[in-house]
Amino acid sequence: MELLHQKIKQEGVVLEGGVLKVDTFLNHQVDARLMFEIGQTFGELFAESGVTKIMTIESSGIAPAVMTSLQLQVPMIFARKRKSLTLREDLYTERIYSYTKQEESEVTVSRKFLTPADRVLIIDDFLANGEAALGMARIALQAGAEVAGIGIVIEKSFQPGRGKLLEQGFRVESLARIASLEDGEVTFV
């Protein structure tokens, strides 16, 4: 994903604490052309995986997940971080700690959208410590579904997330793997 690497290099801002700000194209403003290409790439990577559902967490994972769902022609579900008047019961629930936000959230997915017959592809914007991806995998497993794989837009390879996911036996495909954010400079693996 050369275009993604270019965007990160040109528009990404390295903040203290190993945080990469990419709000010009992924986390606040969305570059639809880039998201379309990301969806195509994930679609190609997981084309033979028998995926029946795409799952992400609101909100930054939604754009790449929707585009992947379009490519694979399967529904996309997003785990909600906030309770809703229309989503109160019959839920799969997990507590997930966000490294970037430094807070824990309870995320939920309606039981009617996941079944034991599903093969779920998890898509997320970032992989750092692996908590979001592991939480989504636990939701899929609660439903009796199988996790077909985990697609990550940007992985911070200097943090333990990939190792945790691989240790659990999950297939992980990251489109941009960052080796370091030292001295305000993005270095790719």
Beta strands, then each sheet from edge to edge (+ up, - down):
strand 1: 13-15
strand 2: 19-21
strand 3: 53-57
strand 4: 76-79
strand 5: 91-98
strand 6: 103-110
strand 7: 119-127
strand 8: 146-156
strand 9: 172-180
strand 10: 187-188
sheet 1: 1+ 2-
sheet 2: 4+ 3+ 7+ 8+ 9+ 10-
sheet 3: 5+ 6-
end
